[in-house]
Amino acid sequence: MRGSRVMRHSVMVFCGLLILVGATLTFAQEGFFRAENRNGVWWVIDPQGEATLSLGVDNISYESDRIRGTGVCPYCEALGKSYPDRNAWGLAALARIRQWGFNTLGAWSDPVLWTHGVPYTVILDVAARAGADWQQRRPADYFDARFERAAAELAGKICQPRRFDHMLLGYFSDNELRWGPDWGGKETMLELYLKLPAGATGRLRAGEFLRQRYENVIGKLNQAWGVSATSFEELPAPGTTEAYKTDAAAFLEIAANRYFEVCEQAIHAADPDHLYLGARFAGLPPEAALRGAHHADVVSINVYSFDPRPTVETVFKATGRPVIVGEFAFRAENSGLPNTRGAGPKVPDQAARARAYSDYVTRLEGLPEAIGYHWFEWVDEPKEGRFDGENSNYGLVDIQDRPYQEFIETVKHVNAEARGIHERAGK
């Protein structure tokens, strides 16, 4: 039972200590982070047993984005002029996030930062190691033994050595996987699996699924889908009938359950005491995919909008799990960056960016199920474009490592208010 993990954590004896001095975090090395509902409001529970929120920043990294098609890293070059070495930069970056009210190192943050007493997250990229392609929007074959092996090997290599690390918040299994029609194509997961090579485990599983639903009678499938297939092995492109949509949703739920169950079992077999933080959904996926995510301890979702509430409420309703927003951002049009590639609303200037941040956090943390948010990201993307062409004003700092001070002042204030806003969520 999934609730048993929360129960096992909830009966731990916490001998650790969390001291909050302004925005500075100090932990004794006892206990582990967990998620818990207290009086109708969900929280991240720290090693001392105190209720808190995970307020993070993604990709706090010395080795930041390189210009697409080159080895040039403009941010790295700027840092080389300002800091004697990588460690000096890291200490300065940590001091900044503490001062700005953040308490978590989000996904892709530099491992050099993980040993300095700030809670951190790890992203495993399980599906990517098993054949998924983020840019091409190609999913892995979740039914293949290769996927199980990848999950077990990564968990053994990455999770098991961190089993007793009290600064680790938890693990993301992947980022922005494809669960159906999105910016990469219109195919459903069922159609994508039916297009796998002959003999592929996922294709065989999809065929078996359809045989069971249509009693191994191809004529029944033809009538339901409005197609003229000769066998279950040679299916044409599906139609758009309601029967096909129902079949696609049912298969997606099977695939999502398989993905999240394999990841959960692998992670918690290697490390039973840390949180499985889900797979960072790219916006709101089909409900069938959400239902599979109940295997995670926390559901993570990237929500690039002015108001995250409708999305987060839908996630919680489908999963019953607390929610962390893994990415959100607003891009200022006066930043000097093109902002032609990348997700997220555009706003006129840094003052508008600050207002959007304030409104977003206030709305989000007014929900009892919202246990934190991670800003995307630490530094701006190169104006020439990163590996996928994105060229946007996402940073807390610019490419020269200078904070957007007007924006930062509001970030500091709102982060300090977030806990109080969330405390009132149950009322």
C-alpha distance (Angstrom), angle and dihedral (degrees) to the residues before:
residue distance angle dihedral
M1 . . .
R2 3.79 . .
G3 3.77 92.7 .
S4 3.77 89.3 62.1
R5 3.79 92.0 76.1
V6 3.78 91.1 55.9
M7 3.79 89.2 46.8
R8 3.81 92.1 49.6
H9 3.78 89.7 52.7
S10 3.77 93.5 44.2
V11 3.80 93.2 60.5
M12 3.81 94.7 50.4
V13 3.80 116.6 118.6
F14 3.79 107.0 -119.6
C15 3.76 112.5 -149.0
G16 3.78 93.9 161.1
L17 3.74 127.8 104.6
L18 3.78 131.3 -133.7
I19 3.76 115.9 -168.8
L20 3.80 118.9 -171.3
V21 3.77 112.0 -159.2
G22 3.76 106.6 171.3
A23 3.78 101.7 -55.3
T24 3.81 95.6 -27.2
L25 3.79 117.9 113.7
T26 3.79 124.6 -154.5
F27 3.79 122.2 176.8
A28 3.76 133.3 -172.7
Q29 3.79 111.7 -137.1
E30 3.80 99.5 -102.0
G31 3.79 134.2 99.8
F32 3.79 131.6 12.0
F33 3.78 137.2 -107.5
R34 3.79 117.4 -97.2
A35 3.82 139.9 165.3
E36 3.79 120.8 -112.0
N37 3.78 141.0 169.6
R38 3.78 111.6 -128.9
N39 3.79 116.6 -174.0
G40 3.77 92.9 -25.9
V41 3.81 96.6 -45.0
W42 3.80 124.1 100.6
W43 3.81 119.9 -135.5
V44 3.76 143.1 173.5
I45 3.79 103.4 -113.1
D46 3.80 112.9 -146.0
P47 3.83 125.8 -143.1
Q48 3.81 91.1 -87.9
G49 3.81 91.2 53.1
E50 3.80 95.0 -106.8
A51 3.79 121.3 140.9
T52 3.79 115.1 -114.7
L53 3.82 142.4 146.8
S54 3.79 129.4 -114.7
L55 3.80 106.5 -118.4
G56 3.78 106.9 178.9
V57 3.77 147.6 164.6
D58 3.80 122.9 -139.9
N59 3.78 126.1 -132.4
I60 3.80 100.7 8.7
S61 3.77 90.6 174.0
Y62 3.78 139.0 150.6
E63 3.81 89.5 -151.3
S64 3.78 94.4 60.7
D65 3.80 129.7 168.9
R66 3.77 118.4 -39.5
I67 3.77 122.0 -146.5
R68 3.78 110.0 -91.8
G69 3.77 112.8 -92.0
T70 3.80 93.8 8.8
G71 3.77 139.3 76.8
V72 3.80 91.9 -124.3
C73 3.82 116.3 126.1
P74 3.82 108.0 -174.0
Y75 3.81 93.5 -172.0
C76 3.80 92.6 50.4
E77 3.81 89.7 51.7
A78 3.80 91.2 51.5
L79 3.81 91.8 49.1
G80 3.79 91.4 51.4
K81 3.79 88.2 62.5
S82 3.81 94.8 48.4
Y83 3.82 106.9 38.3
P84 3.80 131.6 44.5
D85 3.80 92.6 -136.9
R86 3.78 145.9 -12.6
N87 3.79 93.9 -88.1
A88 3.80 92.3 55.4
W89 3.80 89.5 51.8
G90 3.82 90.3 48.9
L91 3.78 94.1 52.9
A92 3.79 90.4 49.0
A93 3.81 92.0 48.7
L94 3.80 91.5 50.5
A95 3.78 91.3 49.2
R96 3.77 89.3 52.2
I97 3.79 96.9 51.1
R98 3.79 90.7 48.2
Q99 3.78 90.7 50.3
W100 3.80 90.2 48.2
G101 3.79 92.8 52.9
F102 3.80 101.4 -104.8
N103 3.79 121.0 134.2
T104 3.83 105.8 179.8
L105 3.79 136.8 64.8
G106 3.79 103.6 -134.7
A107 3.79 129.8 -148.9
W108 3.82 119.1 -44.9
S109 3.80 93.5 14.9
D110 3.79 116.1 153.8
P111 3.84 112.9 -85.5
V112 3.81 87.7 -139.1
L113 3.81 85.3 74.6
W114 3.80 96.9 52.4
T115 3.80 96.8 83.5
H116 3.80 99.5 54.4
G117 3.80 101.6 85.8
V118 3.81 99.9 -92.8
P119 3.82 119.8 120.9
Y120 3.79 111.5 -108.8
T121 3.79 141.8 -173.9
V122 3.79 131.8 -137.8
I123 3.80 126.1 -147.5
L124 3.81 112.8 -152.2
D125 3.85 103.6 -170.6
V126 3.79 92.4 -147.3
A127 3.81 96.6 165.4
A128 3.80 91.9 44.2
R129 3.81 89.5 56.0
A130 3.80 88.7 50.9
G131 3.80 97.6 53.0
A132 3.81 107.2 -77.0
D133 3.81 117.5 138.2
W134 3.80 115.9 -153.2
Q135 3.81 96.6 -164.3
Q136 3.79 95.2 44.1
R137 3.83 90.0 42.7
R138 3.78 90.8 -129.0
P139 3.80 115.6 153.6
A140 3.77 125.1 -142.5
D141 3.80 120.4 -113.5
Y142 3.78 98.8 -100.5
F143 3.80 92.6 -171.2
D144 3.78 94.4 56.1
A145 3.79 121.4 99.8
R146 3.81 87.6 -125.8
F147 3.80 89.1 69.5
E148 3.80 92.6 51.9
R149 3.79 90.6 47.7
A150 3.79 92.5 49.5
A151 3.81 91.3 51.0
A152 3.81 93.2 47.4
E153 3.81 94.2 44.6
L154 3.80 93.8 48.5
A155 3.78 92.0 46.1
G156 3.79 90.9 50.1
K157 3.79 92.7 46.9
I158 3.81 100.3 40.0
C159 3.81 109.9 17.9
Q160 3.77 103.3 38.5
P161 3.84 95.2 58.1
R162 3.83 89.2 51.7
R163 3.78 95.4 49.6
F164 3.81 93.2 113.0
D165 3.81 98.1 35.8
H166 3.79 106.3 122.0
M167 3.80 93.1 -167.7
L168 3.81 93.4 61.9
L169 3.80 112.4 102.0
G170 3.80 94.5 -172.0
Y171 3.79 150.1 -80.2
F172 3.78 134.2 -69.4
S173 3.80 108.9 -154.6
D174 3.84 95.1 -155.0
N175 3.78 144.2 -24.3
E176 3.81 129.1 -110.4
L177 3.79 99.4 -22.3
R178 3.76 119.3 -175.4
W179 3.81 115.5 -101.9
G180 3.78 99.7 168.4
P181 3.80 139.1 -47.3
D182 3.80 110.8 8.1
W183 3.82 139.2 129.0
G184 3.80 89.6 -51.9
G185 3.80 98.0 58.9
K186 3.77 147.9 -45.0
E187 3.80 99.1 -100.9
T188 3.79 121.5 118.5
M189 3.79 119.9 -132.9
L190 3.81 88.6 -103.8
E191 3.80 91.5 55.9
L192 3.80 92.3 45.4
Y193 3.79 90.9 52.6
L194 3.81 92.6 46.7
K195 3.82 86.6 55.8
L196 3.80 93.1 56.1
P197 3.83 115.9 112.0
A198 3.79 117.6 -78.4
G199 3.78 109.2 -86.4
A200 3.81 94.4 25.0
T201 3.79 110.4 139.7
G202 3.79 93.1 -127.5
R203 3.78 92.8 51.3
L204 3.80 91.0 49.4
R205 3.81 89.5 48.8
A206 3.81 91.4 51.4
G207 3.81 90.7 49.3
E208 3.79 91.5 48.7
F209 3.80 89.6 49.7
L210 3.81 91.5 54.5
R211 3.80 93.9 44.4
Q212 3.78 89.6 55.2
R213 3.80 93.7 47.3
Y214 3.80 93.3 49.0
E215 3.80 98.6 36.1
N216 3.80 91.3 -114.7
V217 3.83 90.4 -67.3
I218 3.81 110.7 128.2
G219 3.78 91.3 -165.0
K220 3.79 90.7 64.5
L221 3.81 90.5 53.6
N222 3.82 91.1 47.3
Q223 3.76 91.3 53.0
A224 3.81 93.1 46.1
W225 3.81 95.9 45.9
G226 3.78 98.4 34.5
V227 3.82 93.2 -122.7
S228 3.81 137.4 119.4
A229 3.79 105.5 -128.7
T230 3.80 120.2 165.2
S231 3.82 95.4 -155.2
F232 3.77 143.3 -2.7
E233 3.82 88.3 -105.2
E234 3.82 94.6 58.7
L235 3.79 107.4 44.4
P236 3.81 119.8 166.2
A237 3.77 123.7 -140.0
P238 3.79 105.9 -58.1
G239 3.75 123.3 -109.2
T240 3.77 126.9 -121.8
T241 3.77 98.7 -109.6
E242 3.77 122.6 136.5
A243 3.80 88.9 -114.6
Y244 3.80 90.7 58.6
K245 3.81 91.6 48.0
T246 3.79 90.2 51.2
D247 3.81 91.2 49.0
A248 3.80 91.7 48.2
A249 3.81 92.3 51.1
A250 3.81 91.8 48.5
F251 3.80 92.2 50.7
L252 3.80 91.8 46.0
E253 3.78 90.5 55.9
I254 3.82 89.8 51.8
A255 3.82 91.2 49.6
A256 3.82 93.3 45.6
N257 3.78 91.9 48.6
R258 3.78 89.2 50.7
Y259 3.81 92.9 49.6
F260 3.80 96.9 47.7
E261 3.80 95.0 40.1
V262 3.82 93.3 52.1
C263 3.81 91.3 47.2
E264 3.79 93.7 46.3
Q265 3.77 93.8 48.6
A266 3.80 93.5 47.1
I267 3.81 94.5 46.8
H268 3.77 95.9 45.8
A269 3.79 94.4 42.1
A270 3.81 87.3 59.1
D271 3.81 96.4 35.1
P272 3.80 115.7 15.2
D273 3.81 97.2 176.6
H274 3.79 105.4 55.8
L275 3.78 128.8 78.6
Y276 3.77 124.4 -97.1
L277 3.80 100.2 -141.4
G278 3.81 98.6 -167.0
A279 3.79 129.4 -120.7
R280 3.81 106.0 -63.0
F281 3.81 100.2 -110.7
A282 3.82 113.6 -138.1
G283 3.75 97.0 -123.1
L284 3.77 120.8 -49.6
P285 3.82 111.2 -20.0
P286 3.81 124.4 -162.2
E287 3.79 111.8 -66.0
A288 3.80 90.5 -115.6
A289 3.81 89.6 63.2
L290 3.79 91.1 47.6
R291 3.78 91.4 55.1
G292 3.79 89.6 58.7
A293 3.80 90.2 55.3
H294 3.80 92.4 71.7
H295 3.82 86.2 93.3
A296 3.81 89.2 72.9
D297 3.81 122.4 83.6
V298 3.80 90.2 -135.7
V299 3.81 128.5 16.4
S300 3.80 114.7 -133.8
I301 3.78 121.7 -159.3
N302 3.80 133.8 173.0
V303 3.80 109.4 -132.9
Y304 3.80 117.3 -173.9
S305 3.80 102.6 -177.0
F306 3.77 139.3 97.5
D307 3.81 92.7 -107.6
P308 3.83 118.6 35.3
R309 3.78 96.2 -179.3
P310 3.83 101.3 95.2
T311 3.81 91.0 50.3
V312 3.80 96.3 44.8
E313 3.79 92.7 45.7
T314 3.81 90.5 52.2
V315 3.81 91.3 49.7
F316 3.78 92.9 50.8
K317 3.78 93.4 46.1
A318 3.81 91.1 53.5
T319 3.80 98.1 42.7
G320 3.79 109.5 23.6
R321 3.81 87.1 -138.6
P322 3.82 128.0 122.9
V323 3.78 114.8 -105.3
I324 3.80 135.8 -130.0
V325 3.80 119.2 -169.1
G326 3.80 101.6 -133.6
E327 3.81 95.8 -168.8
F328 3.79 138.2 14.2
A329 3.78 132.1 149.1
F330 3.78 147.0 158.7
R331 3.81 124.6 -144.0
A332 3.79 123.8 -143.3
E333 3.79 115.5 -139.5
N334 3.81 92.1 -150.2
S335 3.82 93.0 57.3
G336 3.79 95.0 99.2
L337 3.81 91.7 -115.5
P338 3.82 123.4 114.7
N339 3.82 95.4 -124.4
T340 3.81 87.9 -165.0
R341 3.81 95.4 126.1
G342 3.78 126.2 44.9
A343 3.78 141.9 56.5
G344 3.76 128.0 -80.5
P345 3.80 139.5 64.7
K346 3.79 121.0 -67.1
V347 3.79 120.6 -132.0
P348 3.82 129.6 -172.2
D349 3.81 101.1 -110.6
Q350 3.80 146.8 -18.2
A351 3.80 92.3 -78.2
A352 3.80 89.8 57.3
R353 3.79 89.1 44.7
A354 3.79 88.8 55.2
R355 3.81 92.4 50.2
A356 3.80 90.8 49.2
Y357 3.82 90.7 51.6
S358 3.78 91.5 49.9
D359 3.79 93.8 48.7
Y360 3.80 92.7 46.0
V361 3.80 95.8 51.3
T362 3.81 92.9 43.3
R363 3.79 91.4 51.9
L364 3.79 94.5 43.0
E365 3.79 98.8 47.2
G366 3.78 90.2 46.5
L367 3.81 84.9 74.8
P368 3.83 116.1 87.3
E369 3.82 91.9 -141.2
A370 3.84 97.0 52.9
I371 3.81 108.1 98.4
G372 3.79 99.3 172.8
Y373 3.76 151.7 -33.7
H374 3.81 135.5 -125.6
W375 3.79 118.7 -152.3
F376 3.80 118.6 -135.3
E377 2.98 105.4 -110.8
W378 3.81 157.6 2.3
V379 3.81 101.5 -148.3
D380 3.80 135.5 19.6
E381 3.78 120.7 -97.0
P382 3.82 118.0 -109.7
K383 3.79 113.1 -86.5
E384 3.82 87.6 -128.2
G385 3.82 90.1 58.7
R386 3.80 133.8 -101.8
F387 3.83 125.8 -110.2
D388 3.82 93.6 -58.4
G389 3.78 96.6 34.9
E390 3.80 98.1 -99.4
N391 3.81 110.6 150.1
S392 3.79 106.3 171.3
N393 3.79 143.0 140.5
Y394 3.79 98.7 -110.2
G395 3.78 98.8 133.2
L396 3.74 133.6 111.7
V397 3.80 80.6 -154.7
D398 3.78 129.3 32.9
I399 3.79 126.6 -120.6
Q400 3.83 89.1 -83.7
D401 3.84 90.6 55.7
R402 3.81 92.5 -108.0
P403 3.83 116.0 142.3
Y404 3.79 119.6 -122.9
Q405 3.77 88.3 -120.2
E406 3.81 99.6 -168.1
F407 3.79 89.7 51.1
I408 3.81 93.5 43.1
E409 3.81 93.8 54.5
T410 3.80 90.2 60.0
V411 3.82 91.8 42.9
K412 3.82 89.7 55.7
H413 3.79 92.8 49.5
V414 3.82 95.4 45.7
N415 3.80 94.2 46.1
A416 3.81 88.9 53.0
E417 3.81 89.7 52.1
A418 3.82 97.0 45.1
R419 3.79 96.8 88.7
G420 3.80 93.3 51.5
I421 3.79 90.9 48.2
H422 3.79 90.0 52.2
E423 3.79 93.5 46.9
R424 3.80 88.0 59.0
A425 3.81 92.0 49.4
G426 3.80 92.2 89.2
K427 3.80 90.5 55.5
